[in-house]
Amino acid sequence: MPDGTSKECVFIEKVLENNYTALMSAKYSGWYVGFTKKGRPRKGPKTRENQQDVHFMKRYPKGQVEIQKPFKYTTVTKRTKRIRPTNPS
């Protein structure tokens, strides 16, 4: 049972191009928190970043002002194609 200290309980907040927020699992890359239209949770492997089920908007309680934080830019390495070794015949 997760106790809140493992990577299973940690999510990475991603701000998408359409200004929505998506929460991605820290342990399983590519798995997002999502809910169906009926409010039921979606399974992690069945979710994608571009699905409406994983898009969330931040809403602050009445009277609380949003504090603007500067974006932090990170570098992303380009994925390389796997080259299979050839068998000499």
N, C-alpha and C positions, 0 to 999 in steps of 0.2 A: 504494500500500500504506500503510495507516495506521501511523504511527510512535508512537502513544500520546499525542500532543499535540493531536490534532484533537478536535472534538466527537463524532466517530464512536466514540471510545473512552471517552467520559464518560457515566456513568449517574447518574440522580437516584434516591435511595432514598426510597421512599414507604412510610410505615407505614399500613396499611389499617385499617378499622374492626374487622376480626376479628383484629387484632394480628399479622397476617402482614406480610411485607415484600415489596414489588415493586420491581424496578429498571426505570426508564423511561429511554429514550434521551434525551440532552440535545439531540441534533440533530433527531431525528424525534419530535415530541411525539405521544404515544399509542402508541408502539412499546415493547413490554416484552420483557425477557429471559424466555424460557420453554422448558420441556422437556416432551416427551411422556412417557407412562408407561414407554416403552422407553428413555428417556434421550436421545432424539434432539432436537436443537434445533428450536424452532418459528420460523417466519419472522416478523419484526417486525410487518408489516402484518396478520398473521393473529391477533395476540394482543390481548387486552383485559384491563383491570384486574381484572375480576370472574372470570376463568377460573382454575381450580385450577393450570393449567400455569405460571402466573407467581407463585404464592404461595410464599414461602420463609420459613423460620424460622431465626433466628440461633442458632448453637450455638458456644459458646466451648470452646477446648481445656481438658482436665482441669487443674484447679488455677488456672485464670485466672478471676477474678471479673469479672462484668459491671459496668461503671461506668455508673450511671444518669445520663443527660444530660437536662436539661429540654427540653421541646418548644419549638420555635420556631414561632410563629404568623405566618403571612403573609396578606396580603389577596388576595382573588381577585376580579377584576372579572367582573361578570355579562356573559355574551355577549349581544350585541344582534342582533336579527333584521335581515337585509339587506332594505332597501326598494328595489325596482326602480323606476326612473323610468318614468312613464307617457308614452306617445306621444300627443300631441294629434292627434285625427283630425278 
